[in-house]
């Protein structure tokens, strides 16, 4: 696999668009090089978890019809992506299986405040940040791997994941004013940057 060579300006532009406060280090790309199959399997799990998160939000705030409509669309797309990754694994002779999860999602969810409306704001923003980090990682994979089919596959997912990020941030503004949401997004993104910098010995999409 080729070493990562995307211009810094492009990486910074994507980071700003996605409200991230860091870019992934070469440590994760080393995990890609040594354990790509594990990361691809984890990607399938991530898509399933993303669909489950949207379903949980829909169930938790079922009276909010706009939120329900948006979550329905996200569930459909995430499950479609799940099946696309499963097909990719099957084509490559990689057996899909359960994995020990990393600490990324659990660490982020621990940041959610317990009382409403802060809770729903945090749940939406955490979901949006996870989508943003997925976008950044998909872009890294597309630029890094010397596999045209795999690179194109990850390029094809970038737009929808970025749209999900935007949707989650927009929905959070139903429950708090714009300034409050932006400030909380900055706070959570800063903490997410610390979590992703700590990494994990388990090779995962968000390790």
N, C-alpha and C positions, 0 to 999 in steps of 0.2 A: 504494500500500500504506500501511496505517496504521502509525504509529510504535508501537513496543512499549509496552504499558501494563500488563503483568501486575504486580500489587502486589509490592513488595519482599519482604514476608513470605512470599508463595507461592514466589517464586524461592529464598529462603533455605531454606524447608522442603524443596523438591525437591532442592536442592544437598546438604542434610544427609542425606536419604534415600539419595541416590546416591553418597555419600562423596566428592563433588567439593569442591575447595577454592577454586573460583572460579565466577563466572557469566560468560557470554559478553558481550562488549562490543558497543556500537552499531556498531563497525567491521564486524563480521560481518553485521549486518542491512543495512548499506550494500551489502555484496556481494550479499546476497539481492535487494535492490532493483534492482541494476544487472545481475546475472548469474544470475537464478533458473534459467534453463534449464541452465546449466552445473552448478549445484548439484544439480538434480534428476537429471541424468545421473550425477553423482558418487555420489548416493545409491544408485543401482542398483549401481554398482561396490562400494560399501561393503557392501551386503547380500551380494554374492558373496564378498567378502573375509572377511566374518564367518562364512559357511558354510565357507570354506576353512580358517579358523583352527580352527574346531571339529573339522573332519576331521583336521587336523594333530595336534591334541591327542589325539584318539581313537587315531590311529595311533601316536603317541609313547608312549602309556600304555595299550596295548590290553589288558593284563592286569587293569586296574582296571575291573571291570564296572559299577560305579555311574557312574564318569566316562564310560564308553562309552555307557551309556543316556542320560545327560543330553546328551552331545554329539550323539547321534543326533536327539534332539528339537530341539536348537538348529539343527542343519543343516537339518532339515525346515522349521522356521519361517523361517530366514533365506532359504532358497531360495524359499519361498512369497512372502516379502516382495520378493525380487528380481523375481519375475515380476509381482507387483502394481505395482511401480514401472515396469517395462517397459511394462505395459498403460497406465499413466498417461501415460507419455511418448508412446506411440503415439496415444492418444486426443487428445493435445494437439499432435500433428504435430511432435514433437521427435524427431529421429533419434538413436538410441542409438549411441554410438561410443566408441572408446578415448580416454583422456585422460592427460595427464601427471599423475602422482600428486603430491599435496602431500607435505610432510615430516612430517606429524603421526604417522602410523603407524610410519614408519621411526625417528623420534626416540624413540618410546615403546619399540619393540622393542629399541633399543640399550641400554635400561636393564636388560634381563633378565640376571641373573647366570648365569655359564656352567656352574656345577656343581650337581648334584642334591644335596638336594631343593630348594635355593633356586631352581633354574631353573624347575621346574614351578610352584612358588608364584608366581613372577614372571610366568610365561606366563599363568597363570589370572587373576591380578590385573590385568595389563595388558589382557587381553581384557575383563575386567569394567569397567575404567575407560573403555575405548572405548565399551562399551555405555551406560555412564552418561552420557558426553558426548553420545552420539547422542540419548538421552532428553531431555536438556536442550535440545538443538538442535531436536528435533521439537516440543517444547512451545513454543519460541520461534517456530518457523514457524507453528504452529497459531494462535498469538495475533497474529502480525504480518501475515499475508497477508490481503488483502481478496478472498478467493476461498473461498467456503463449502465447495466440494468438496475443495479442497486442504487447507484447515484441518481438515476432518473426517478426511481421510485420515491426517494426521499425528497427530491425537488417537488414532486407532485403533491406532497402532503403539506408543504410549507404554508400555502395560502389559506387552507381551511383552518389550520391550527392557529394562525395569526388572527383570523376572523373570530375564532372562539375566544381568544384573549380579549379582543376588542368588545365582544358581546358581554363577557363577564364584567368588565370594567364599566360599561354603559349601564348594565342592570344594577350595579352597586349604587349608582347615582339615583336610583328610585328610592333608596332608603337613607341617603345622606346627601348633603349638598356637595357640589363639585369640589370645592376647596378641601372639605373633610375627606372625601374619597381620594383625592390626589395625595394628600398628606399621608393617609394610612397606606396607600399603595407604595409610596416611597419608603415608609417604615418597614413594611413587609418585604419589599424587594431587597432592602439592605440586609435583613435577617436571612432571606433566601440566599443571598450572595455568600454569607458566612457558612450556611449549611452546605452549599454546593462546593465551597472551597475546602471544607473538611473532607468531603468525599467519602468513599466506602471501599473496602477491599473487595466487595462483591461487584463484579462487572455488570452494571445495569445502565439503562438509558439515562438515569439521573444520578449515577454514582460519581 
